[in-house]
Amino acid sequence: MPAYIIGEIEITDPESYKRYTAQTPGVIAKHGGRFIVRGGNGEAIEGSAPKRVVVIEFPDRAAAKRFYNSPEYQEILKIRLSASSGRLFLVDGVDSPNPPAGV
């Protein structure tokens, strides 16, 4: 079952944050992940929209955790934490977007 790391981020140091975003794609791919949303143009339809939204899909929860806890990511995470504020969370996806009737 896929798993997703979802981030709501407010960038406080754009120049430093660029150094972080330049390094993340390779580390994410190394752990089987891919960006579904990377910034984008958020529009609130209920409540208020976060400044920046990131959604990264991984094959499963274990792969997402391996990515997050990997030495490569932990090193560049320091840049993100010094250049932004926000929150990240891990959620499970569904096996099929269109489950059979009655499920």
N, C-alpha and C positions, 0 to 999 in steps of 0.2 A: 504494500500500500504506500503510495507516495506520501511524503511529509514536506511541510513548507516552513521555512523560516520567514517570518513577516517582521518587517521593521517599520517603525514610525520615527522618523529622524528630523531633527531641526539642526541645520548646519550653522555653526557659529564661527568657523574659520574656513572659508571656501578654498583658499589656496592649499592648506594642509589636507583638506578633505579630498581634493583632486589627487593627491599622492596616494591616498587610501583607495579610491575608486579605480586607479590605474592598476593596482596590484590584485584586486579581489577576483576578477574573472578567471584567472589561471588557477588560483587556489580552489575556487568553487568547482571548476570543471574537473580538477584532479580528484575530487570526492564525488563525482557523478552528478553534480548539481548544475542548474541552469537558471538564469534570470527569467522570471515570468513578467515582473514589473521592476523597473529600475528608475525611480523618480517619477516619470510620467506627469500628466496634467491632472492632478486630483481635483475633483469637484464634489462638494458636500451635497448629498441629497437628504441626509438626516444628520443633525449635529454639525460639528465643524470639521473641515478637512485638515488632516495633518500636513505639515510643511512638505515632507518627502515620504513616499511609501516605497518600500522594496519588498518583493516577494521572490523567494528563491525556492525552486522545486528540487527535491532530492528523491532518489528511488525509495527511500524508507527513512524512518526516524533514526536508526543507527548511523546511516550515512550522514545525515544532517548533524548529528552530534560529533561524529568523527571530524567533519569539517570544522565545526565551531571550536573544538578542543585541540585541533592540530597545531603543532608548533608554528607552522607557516602563518595560519590565521591569527593565532595569539600574538604574533609579532606585529602584524599590521593593524590588529585591533587597537593597539595603543594609539595609533594615529587617529582612528575614528573617535575614540573616547576623548581625545584632547581637542578634536575639531568639531564635535557635535554633541547633542544630547538627544535622548529619545529612549525607545524601548524596543527590544526584540523578543519574539516569542515563537515557539515551535508548535505547530498544529499538524494533526494527521489529516491526510486527504481521504478520498474515497477510492475504492478499487475500480469503479466504473462510474462515469458521470451519468449514465442512463441505466440504473439497475432494472432487472426484470420486474414486471408487474407483480405486486403482492409482497415485495421486499420492504 
